[in-house]
Amino acid sequence: MTVQSYFGLDNNENVWRLVQRSGGKTVFLQQFNNTVNGLNELARFIKSRCNKPRIYIKSTGCVALGLLKYLCGIPGIEVVFISEAGFNQYQTCFSKNISRDSKATSCEAEILADCAERMI
């Protein structure tokens, strides 16, 4: 288990896509359904990957707030909601460093994970 890991989560078609940054590399991890069982599985998965996760989520209203209820059970968690304007600014600044080697990755989740790693 790593001490600090950085995650980006985005929602598309009722599925949460999770991307992790660790050791300067972006790794596509998994997709989780936006259901009670899927969100519980997502929280357990993040807990099993690290001790102090930092998660960036693009603010999508009640969908993102519903996810927060499940993430709050993770000890040492830090969750940051990014507005649409903030996301666009981060995308401009950080998109040059995003790995494009995984065919299943989500661009938004990758950018959010990259931001989580870079922000203090």
Steps between C-alpha positions, in 0.01 A plus 500: 500500500629846412506783754350763265301437186317737271173419328280662239136403466262592224145392430378393160177320421435407863849352543786642708842469335790488742858591406795488741831690484785339682872542455445753221303253289131493413332162522140436399351295775136419466143605434231485767126521452326797660291271720512427872699181440728667245578795728566273798737298280671822387561612860637157596724499193652841584552396865691194383732702275648754744499657847442868418313538174458840335205495261401769250146496361352732242198658666194353334236599751306238694679210327836608646348577839340156509843347441644699791272311742683178412848649494470651849553159655860489379746602776739784413315586180524839332231577241509810281214603274609685186262742329456496122708819470774361725504175305541687171791696646671185635444326169686777320789494748548129555377316192853485354603252770211256464587146395313380194624141497187335640213451257240488780593819684272794559658832411314695770588253774864503386517878519334498843747239632788706362363811672464310829867404486620851417286711731615573852 
